[in-house]
Amino acid sequence: MSRTPSLDVKRERVTVALTGASGVQYGIRLIECLITLGCEVSVLVSKAAQVVIATETEEKWPSDSQRLQEVLCQRFNASSEQIKVYGRENWMSPVASGSGAPHKMVICPCSTGTLSAIATAASNNLIERAADVALKERRQLILVHREAPYHEVHLQHMLTLTRMGALVMPASPGFYHNPKTVNDMVDFIVARILDQLGFDQSLMPRWGEAV
């Protein structure tokens, strides 16, 4: 999947949260790529995301965080040190505190409800709290929003988050690479996320590169 990484990825820790928007394939593929790169990945899954995963994919993700961690380790051929799954109210997890949280977080897909909660610092669950930590600690936060169209409040919240340092990155796949499958379109977005995170990737050629 990857050429030589641009960072010492074996020491990179990334939080990936999946929320209840359509497009969980983006988040699942992102986790797979980060594991392939050697990252340590903290996985957060909302209750709504569990419903979407069951609806949009053939995967079976248990609601129990410990069992889910075992399933994902097996799914991605990773060790228990590489994938950590935390429940929605696990306030003692590293991602809940600025002293222990990774320096990079991606919410993929990001529902409009989650985006709004983060913009208002609601912190009602671990996903929202982890994002709030990323913002207050001036760490990298990418929100892969997956809903359309937008009304005024959606746009106001996107502007608020952008001004706070987050990157709002709607899942808008391009077509200039002539995608042949749905997986090609998923990889387009995941490649852009990896670029933003600072990882070298070979999922998708950049504009101007030979295909």
C-alpha positions in Angstrom: 0.0 0.0 0.0 2.7 2.4 0.9 6.1 3.6 -0.2 8.7 4.6 2.5 6.7 6.6 5.0 7.7 10.3 5.4 7.5 10.1 9.2 8.7 7.6 11.8 5.2 6.0 11.6 6.1 3.2 14.0 5.9 5.8 16.7 2.8 7.6 15.3 -0.4 7.3 17.3 -3.7 8.2 15.6 -7.3 8.3 16.8 -9.9 7.2 14.3 -13.6 7.7 15.2 -16.5 6.4 13.2 -19.9 8.2 13.7 -23.4 7.7 12.3 -23.1 9.1 8.9 -23.1 7.1 5.7 -19.7 6.1 4.4 -18.2 3.9 7.1 -16.2 2.3 4.4 -13.9 5.4 4.5 -13.2 4.9 8.2 -12.7 1.2 7.9 -10.3 1.6 5.0 -8.4 4.3 6.9 -7.9 2.1 9.9 -6.5 -0.6 7.6 -4.1 1.7 5.9 -2.8 3.2 9.2 -2.2 -0.3 10.6 -0.3 -1.2 7.4 1.8 1.9 8.0 2.7 0.6 11.4 0.7 3.2 13.4 -0.9 2.7 16.8 -4.6 3.3 16.3 -7.2 4.2 18.9 -10.6 3.3 17.6 -13.8 5.0 18.8 -17.2 3.9 17.4 -20.5 5.6 18.1 -23.8 3.7 18.6 -25.1 5.1 15.4 -22.0 4.0 13.5 -22.7 0.5 14.7 -26.0 0.7 12.9 -24.5 2.1 9.8 -21.8 -0.6 9.7 -24.4 -3.3 9.9 -26.5 -1.6 7.2 -23.8 -0.6 4.7 -21.3 -3.5 5.0 -21.3 -7.2 5.7 -19.0 -6.8 8.7 -20.1 -7.6 12.2 -18.7 -5.2 14.8 -19.6 -6.2 18.4 -20.7 -3.4 20.7 -18.4 -4.5 23.5 -15.2 -2.6 23.2 -12.9 -5.4 24.3 -14.5 -7.9 21.9 -14.4 -5.3 19.1 -10.7 -4.8 19.7 -10.2 -8.6 19.3 -12.2 -8.6 16.1 -10.3 -5.7 14.6 -6.9 -7.1 15.5 -7.9 -10.2 13.7 -9.5 -8.3 10.8 -6.4 -6.2 10.2 -3.8 -8.7 11.3 -2.7 -6.4 14.1 -1.5 -6.8 17.6 -3.4 -5.7 20.7 -0.7 -3.0 21.1 -1.6 -1.6 17.6 -5.3 -1.3 18.0 -7.0 0.0 21.1 -10.8 0.3 21.2 -12.4 2.6 23.8 -16.1 2.7 24.8 -18.2 5.9 24.5 -17.9 6.6 28.2 -14.4 5.4 28.9 -13.2 8.7 30.4 -10.0 7.1 31.7 -8.8 6.4 28.2 -5.7 8.3 26.9 -7.7 10.1 24.2 -9.8 11.8 26.9 -6.8 13.8 28.2 -4.3 16.2 26.7 -1.5 14.5 28.6 -2.2 11.2 26.9 -4.0 11.8 23.6 -2.4 11.2 20.2 -1.4 14.2 18.2 -3.7 13.2 15.2 -7.4 12.5 15.2 -9.7 11.7 12.3 -13.5 11.4 12.5 -14.4 9.4 9.4 -17.2 9.6 8.6 -18.3 12.6 10.7 -22.0 13.1 11.1 -23.5 16.5 11.2 -24.6 15.9 14.8 -21.0 15.1 15.8 -19.7 18.1 13.9 -22.1 20.4 15.7 -21.4 18.9 19.1 -17.6 19.4 18.6 -18.2 23.0 17.4 -20.0 23.8 20.7 -17.6 21.8 22.9 -20.5 19.5 24.1 -18.2 16.6 25.1 -21.2 14.3 25.7 -19.2 11.2 24.8 -15.7 10.1 24.3 -15.6 10.9 20.6 -16.7 14.5 21.3 -14.3 14.8 24.3 -11.3 13.4 22.3 -12.0 16.0 19.5 -12.3 18.7 22.1 -8.9 17.6 23.5 -7.4 17.8 20.0 -8.6 21.3 19.6 -7.6 22.6 23.0 -4.2 21.1 22.7 -3.8 22.5 19.2 -3.4 19.0 17.7 -4.5 17.8 14.3 -8.2 17.2 13.9 -9.7 16.1 10.6 -13.5 15.9 10.2 -14.5 13.8 7.1 -18.1 15.2 6.9 -20.5 13.0 4.9 -23.8 14.7 4.5 -25.4 17.1 2.0 -26.9 19.6 1.4 -25.9 22.0 4.3 -28.0 24.6 5.9 -26.8 27.8 7.6 -26.0 26.3 11.0 -24.0 23.4 9.4 -21.9 26.0 7.6 -21.5 28.2 10.7 -20.2 25.2 12.6 -17.8 24.3 9.8 -16.5 27.8 9.9 -16.2 27.8 13.7 -14.2 24.5 13.6 -12.0 25.8 10.8 -11.2 28.9 12.7 -10.3 26.7 15.7 -7.8 24.8 13.7 -9.7 21.7 12.6 -9.8 20.6 8.9 -13.3 20.0 7.6 -12.8 17.6 4.7 -16.1 16.5 3.0 -16.0 13.1 1.5 -16.1 14.3 -2.1 -14.3 11.8 -4.3 -12.8 13.0 -7.6 -13.1 11.3 -10.9 -10.0 12.4 -12.8 -8.3 9.1 -11.9 -11.1 7.2 -13.7 -12.4 5.0 -10.8 -13.5 1.6 -11.9 -15.0 0.5 -8.5 -16.5 1.8 -5.4 -13.2 0.9 -3.6 -11.4 3.2 -6.0 -13.6 6.1 -4.9 -13.1 5.1 -1.2 -9.3 5.0 -1.7 -9.4 8.5 -3.3 -10.7 10.0 0.0 -8.5 7.9 2.2 -5.4 8.9 0.2 -6.3 12.5 0.7 -6.6 11.9 4.5 -3.2 10.2 4.6 -1.7 13.1 2.7 -3.1 15.5 5.3 -1.8 13.4 8.1 1.7 13.5 6.6 2.0 9.9 5.5 3.4 8.9 2.2 0.8 6.8 0.3 0.5 5.0 -3.0 -3.3 4.5 -3.0 -3.8 7.3 -5.5 -1.5 9.2 -7.7 -1.4 13.0 -7.0 -2.4 15.4 -9.7 0.3 15.6 -12.3 1.8 12.2 -11.4 1.9 9.3 -13.9 -0.9 6.8 -13.3 
